[in-house]
Amino acid sequence: MSTTIKSSKKLKSATRQESRVGMFFVNSWLIFFAVISIIPMAWLLLASSKTDPELSSRNPLAFGSFKGYINAWNNLTFFDNGVIGRWVINSVLYNAAIVVIATITASLAGFVISASRIRFKKTFLISTLIMMLLPPVALVIPLFVLMDKVSLIDNPLSVILISSLYPFGAFLSYIYYSTTIPPELYESARLDGCSDWQLYTRIAFPLSGALLGLLAFFAFIGNWANYFMPYVMLYSGENYTLPLGLGFLFSSTPAINPGVGATSVPIYKPEIALAGALIAFPIMVMFLISQKRLIRGMLAGSIKE
Amino acid sequence: MRITKRAAAAVGVLAIASSALISMPSQAANPSLLIWVDSPRLPGAKEYAKIMKGKVDVKVELHSQGDLLAKVQLFNRVKKGWPDVVFGPPNDVAVLRNPIIGNAREISTLLKAQEIKNFGKLNDWCKGSDGKYYCVKNDMAQSVLWYDTALFAEFGYTVPTKMSELFAIGADLAAKHPGYSLGALSDAAAYSSYFWPSQCPLNNELSATRVLINSKSPKCTRVTAALQPLIDKGVFYPGSAFSPEYIKIAQEGKLVAHIGPSWFGEFVLRPASSFNIPTGRLTAAPMPMWEGETVNYSGEWGGGIYTISPHAKFPRAALDFALFMVGDKRNVVDVVNPDKSTGAPTFPAYIPGNKLWKAKIDADTYYKASPYAAMAAQAGKVWTGVKPVRYDADGAWGAAFAPEMAKSKDIQKALDAYATYTSNLAQQLGYEVTTKK
């Protein structure tokens, strides 16, 4: 008996030791990836505290001074009487509209493909998949011509409407509604006389909090730093988004394009690092705020009972 | 009843009058102008908009250089949206003149005789083979010899007037003062400073359908033969003048001389964030001459242009804007730039503007002696064998020449890589590539 207890104790201690070794490797691996992810972000934040020459001569992770941030900010905001503020406001407004429209329409589309009784559901689903595969560049000319026909070129609505087209979101919603909500629930609601619209508003929508969070998050991430569509559709400075305006501002400086050579625009690497941080910051905040909801949303439908 | 009739008549008269007013041609309306400029030109363009308020409705938009090329085909498709006047890189004039694009207006018919006179030789880049002007050049980027007077005095050098003398200085530096440099060669530096002034035939458009590209021409090989030993000895840096490594060399006070464009002094050699050469040491000399030549030619690196759209409803108003930017004191001298400096940053390509700029640079105490005389001497000596071409000849330096230089440090190999790359580009755009005239 005592031998059995002893051997059991030995086994437990060996297992504990093994698990400690395993934990050590797992934690080391996680720390390694955390460091790899954090270093570029830390560099971005520290870069704008230094002057341009210091960026080349000092340790990449050394801190310059708070004055460095102020100088870089002043150089960015001095340009064209602080037009950068306008670009920030535009980006926020356009993205808010895109996130709301894209989330609602994608959720509705996914619900219709998965739960409604309309015809050609499979065709709609395949069309959605094809749209996901199409690179945006392939649609530039048709979209430009279309927006011209409806007189929306150089109008923020063109960017908002086009960017709200969200096939990935529709497909995600389709998966969610097909796997998370049991079809019997829809059937019983129909027996009680619910229309498709009522099915969505009274059953599907209240049960799709995690999905909506996920849709909104991806819509925001996909559009906040979007350069291409605003570049094609907008050509008035007052309508530019932050990435577009900064792109035009930086492209004529040797900091980003040495071949440009001469310039009287005081944009150097610290200013570009600060602008990069400005663009990345909202994405980081969004991620931190919504990470719990995101994980819940991503796991939704993974277990089928 | 009578009242009703009168009222009806009054309404009728009003309706006719108002419709007549509406349909009247808007003779009193101001000309309108849509201008696209890059960030350095934005303050000047906005100043122009302010000055013209009430006379011309000017709308100024910020765009990157060359942005029009990306968008013009979209505008052509919907037949609207073209800006009236655009600032862009020098080669754009050829691309925009391409009938498929069709967005560079011939401006000779708009120019007054005095204005053509004011161009002198400074606007020759914009002159087509038909002798007509197709753009207004904003600034000259002619190469000159920048040198450190203090180091020249310390090492006992005299200003070279021939290329062989410059390379002899290089050999002397390698032997007696290792670590000292005569410049960097990547980006478009080797081209604008050595190959172009040597008349090396690259991108020489012979006609609308033929281009001469021959990296094995003796006018090219004399350059590579002279530079290679000095690259090997470290006197010439094979990378970019903008690289941190080379900036460090220059900041340590080891740059003896550098053939570079006229803007090099203000934007590469002087700024604290760049080479940071101290006050009272630098000046410029005319280009040294290649052996067997009678003219000490320059090349160019940069020098943007204004093109006017054939769709512009008020082309003369568009031209007036371009001439304001290159010739008016309010831009050339007074305008406040984004870095809070004032005036045009580079050598204006218009004689009246250039005279104003001369006063500004002559008064600058940074230089040991004003570099203006050397710049002015070289302004009319840019070798005109190089013409704007329909492909991206400038971008090819970064795409083909620089990577080969970084890899092999063999300048002839790098030049051959450039020639192969541009030959392919040229053929794709319908040129017949030839190696002989």
Chai-1 contact restraints between the chains, C-beta under 6 A:
chainA,res_idxA,chainB,res_idxB,connection_type,confidence,min_distance_angstrom,max_distance_angstrom,comment,restraint_id
A,D52,B,S273,contact,1.0,0.0,6.0,A-B,restraint_1
A,P53,B,S273,contact,1.0,0.0,6.0,A-B,restraint_2
A,S56,B,P244,contact,1.0,0.0,6.0,A-B,restraint_3
A,F79,B,P338,contact,1.0,0.0,6.0,A-B,restraint_4
A,D80,B,L42,contact,1.0,0.0,6.0,A-B,restraint_5
A,F144,B,L74,contact,1.0,0.0,6.0,A-B,restraint_6
A,D148,B,V78,contact,1.0,0.0,6.0,A-B,restraint_7
A,S236,B,E61,contact,1.0,0.0,6.0,A-B,restraint_8
A,G237,B,E61,contact,1.0,0.0,6.0,A-B,restraint_9
A,G237,B,L62,contact,1.0,0.0,6.0,A-B,restraint_10
A,F248,B,L62,contact,1.0,0.0,6.0,A-B,restraint_11
A,F248,B,H63,contact,1.0,0.0,6.0,A-B,restraint_12
A,F248,B,S64,contact,1.0,0.0,6.0,A-B,restraint_13
A,L249,B,S39,contact,1.0,0.0,6.0,A-B,restraint_14
A,S251,B,S64,contact,1.0,0.0,6.0,A-B,restraint_15
A,S252,B,D38,contact,1.0,0.0,6.0,A-B,restraint_16
A,S252,B,S39,contact,1.0,0.0,6.0,A-B,restraint_17
A,S252,B,P40,contact,1.0,0.0,6.0,A-B,restraint_18
A,P254,B,F242,contact,1.0,0.0,6.0,A-B,restraint_19
A,P258,B,D187,contact,1.0,0.0,6.0,A-B,restraint_20
A,P258,B,S240,contact,1.0,0.0,6.0,A-B,restraint_21
A,P258,B,F242,contact,1.0,0.0,6.0,A-B,restraint_22
A,G259,B,D187,contact,1.0,0.0,6.0,A-B,restraint_23
A,G261,B,W263,contact,1.0,0.0,6.0,A-B,restraint_24
A,G261,B,G302,contact,1.0,0.0,6.0,A-B,restraint_25
A,A262,B,W263,contact,1.0,0.0,6.0,A-B,restraint_26
A,A262,B,F267,contact,1.0,0.0,6.0,A-B,restraint_27
A,A262,B,P345,contact,1.0,0.0,6.0,A-B,restraint_28
A,A262,B,T346,contact,1.0,0.0,6.0,A-B,restraint_29
A,T263,B,P40,contact,1.0,0.0,6.0,A-B,restraint_30
A,S264,B,P40,contact,1.0,0.0,6.0,A-B,restraint_31
A,S264,B,N337,contact,1.0,0.0,6.0,A-B,restraint_32
A,S264,B,D339,contact,1.0,0.0,6.0,A-B,restraint_33
A,S264,B,S341,contact,1.0,0.0,6.0,A-B,restraint_34
A,S264,B,P345,contact,1.0,0.0,6.0,A-B,restraint_35
A,V265,B,S39,contact,1.0,0.0,6.0,A-B,restraint_36
A,V265,B,P40,contact,1.0,0.0,6.0,A-B,restraint_37
A,V265,B,P338,contact,1.0,0.0,6.0,A-B,restraint_38
A,P266,B,D339,contact,1.0,0.0,6.0,A-B,restraint_39
A,Y268,B,S273,contact,1.0,0.0,6.0,A-B,restraint_40
